[in-house]
Amino acid sequence: MVMKNIYKDAEHPFAKYVRILGKGKTGSRSLTFEEARDAFRMILDGETLDVQTGAFLMLLRVKEESPEELAGFVAATRDWIPSPDIAVDLDWSSYAGKRKHYPWFLLAALILAQNGYRVFMHGASGHTVNRLYTENVLPSLGFPVCQHWIQAQLQLQQYQFAYLPLRVLCPPLDDLIQLRNVMGVRSPVHTLSRLINPLNARCTLQAIFHPAYRESHQHAASLLGYANSMVIKGEGGEFERNPDGRCLIKGICDGALYEDEWPMLFEARHDPEEELDLEHFLAVWRGDRAHEYGEMAVIGTLAMALQGLQVTSDQEEALRRARELWNNRDPGRKPIRGEEQMSLF
């Protein structure tokens, strides 16, 4: 099918941004922060043609987006989102889904919420086949997937935890992320979504799958003015510590960039799950079944989150407190209200 060209006599306003990225090895360059912000605003506002959007995203995919571009895209997205004024402690992005292991990070998030820390989680599902996504699991843990901001606000007020899908948070961005199976590869949308932090949480938790993206996430978060942030190569691409390996954090603490490595928690690697049976997952949460790998994945993830929340900067102390939280969890109880926060810390 030949697309009708209605721009024969005048250049489309977005063409300049495709040209900046696509003029070849010697003529192309990265976008500045402001150029990236304006370009992505045009995409979110529906001012671009589909062919322009596809070309733009794939040129960025080949080049790999710079921290300035990434920050500009996120800034445009934050401008677009009508976020309410809700105070939260952790912004926890969940966009990868799990394939080899259970989503143990969800238990870590709920334990933090049980202890009075407000956790706002956002993510997307269905964009990659054969993955178990957060919104497929939360209902079995007793939490609905929020369908609008008012529901998320009420759930945060009552239970200290809420999950809002990207299709509600920013529908145009969700449309782009769902192109994964059309394009055959991920695009910068999968990267920038993790950095949105729409409620300006005091700490953001992000995970990447490819190690090279740790630094770009860290620097983009700094450019966006995030005072506290943690980026890891999480298990399956989710913010979850793999206890079988070392974990490098590229973080920000009170505005200062830092790097910290956590040692492996097991010497021998564990086999992946043969299948992801949610009944088994829930049995571990209830304490009816033991799971060596899973329990340490929860504890290790909790420990890192406690460091991000500045409960302690000492790894061993963070692990000790995380184990105590895991052992004292109440799987039959919804998270407590903020005024009832435990005096453990």
Secondary structure, DSSP 4 states (H G I P E B T S, - for coil): -PPP---SSS--TTHHHHHHHHSHHHH--PPPHHHHHHHHHHHHTT-S-HHHHHHHHHHHHHH---HHHHHHHHHHHHHHS-------SEEEEE-S-BSSS--HHHHHHHHHHHTT--EEEEE--SSSSS-B-HHHHGGGGT-PPP-SHHHHHHHHHHHSEEEEEHHHH-HHHHHHHTTHHHHSS--HHHHHGGG--TT--SEEEEEESSTTHHHHHHHHHHHTT-SSEEEEE-GGGSS---TTS-EEEEEEETTEEEEEEE--S-SSPPPPPSS--HHHHHHHHHTSS--HHHHHHHHHHHHHHHHHTTS-S-HHHHHHHHHHHHHT--TTSPPPPGGG--TT-
